[in-house]
Amino acid sequence: MLNLERLRTLDALARHGSVSGAADGLHVTTSAVSQQMAKLEREVGQPLLARNGRGVRLTDAGRLLAEHAARIISQVEQAQADVEAQRGCAVGELRIGAFPTAMRGLLPRALSALRTGHPDLRVRVREQEPEESMAAVVRGDLDMALAIDWHNKRMPVPAELTRTHLLDDSVDIAVPSGHRLADRSTISLAEFADDEWISWNEGQFCHEWLVFTLRGTGIEPRIAHIAEEHHTQLAFVEAGLGVCVAPKLGRGPVPSGVRLLPVCDAVRRHVYAVWRADADRRPSIRAAVDALRATAAELQHA
């Protein structure tokens, strides 16, 4: 009889391509991955891994069994969803990934309501960029992800996932209080042709959006500084080191030396939740979606 947890380990190895990647995905040590694989090899009676330089690769038998493991795990998840649906109550564990501003501005209130309404549901949250969290949902490492895209640049959602819109998040442009446009009631992005920007990490969807949008207004972006957190970006703005995009969601206190300017052509982010389509009947998914929608509605009308 093949052990399901060892099949999960093999599946993680096949998806991540390394022992360390599988360990990170499964939230275990590399030693635990190696031990599980050694036991699985003894169960099937043949090697599943082979040395590949400093790493490992799957043997032919390993790839064959990994394909079966992926199908078995999918069937088990669907069975769990069906049993949950039959029971009709949200129980067990729900793993959610969310981008930083949703972690601050949306999830705490939603999870508090979820705990009150469904005390037997345990929720684990991981802060991740949308691309990473959606990939984790596809792999089965997460049950749900909160993601964003922009009014003029949509993020592709894998076909295996279901999505639901939660809210539209308006954004302002943050400028130093002594900036030439600081006293304006609204501004256009084209007016920042001579400004330096504080942006997100290169390769992230929001950084790509900023470059794409500025070029769409005829501006060649001048990215002077890279900072992951919005509060760090605002600190750079206050110091007079550039301007940045300032979303409303999860914004928190704004430094006294920063002015927020609404954009006249209404720059918006779309915030949504995604989950695997084969988990759609899980009461825990439905309960989480309901809590997120209710919280989002409160934020929109605040």
Secondary structure as UniProt FT lines:
FT   HELIX           4..16
FT   HELIX           19..26
FT   HELIX           30..44
FT   STRAND          49..52
FT   TURN            53..54
FT   STRAND          55..58
FT   HELIX           60..87
FT   STRAND          92..98
FT   HELIX           100..105
FT   HELIX           107..117
FT   TURN            119..120
FT   STRAND          121..127
FT   HELIX           130..139
FT   STRAND          144..150
FT   TURN            151..152
FT   TURN            159..160
FT   STRAND          161..176
FT   TURN            177..178
FT   TURN            180..183
FT   HELIX           189..192
FT   TURN            193..194
FT   STRAND          197..199
FT   TURN            202..203
FT   HELIX           205..216
FT   TURN            217..218
FT   STRAND          223..226
FT   HELIX           230..238
FT   TURN            239..240
FT   STRAND          243..247
FT   TURN            249..250
FT   TURN            256..257
FT   STRAND          258..263
FT   TURN            264..265
FT   STRAND          268..276
FT   HELIX           277..279
FT   TURN            280..281
FT   HELIX           283..300
//
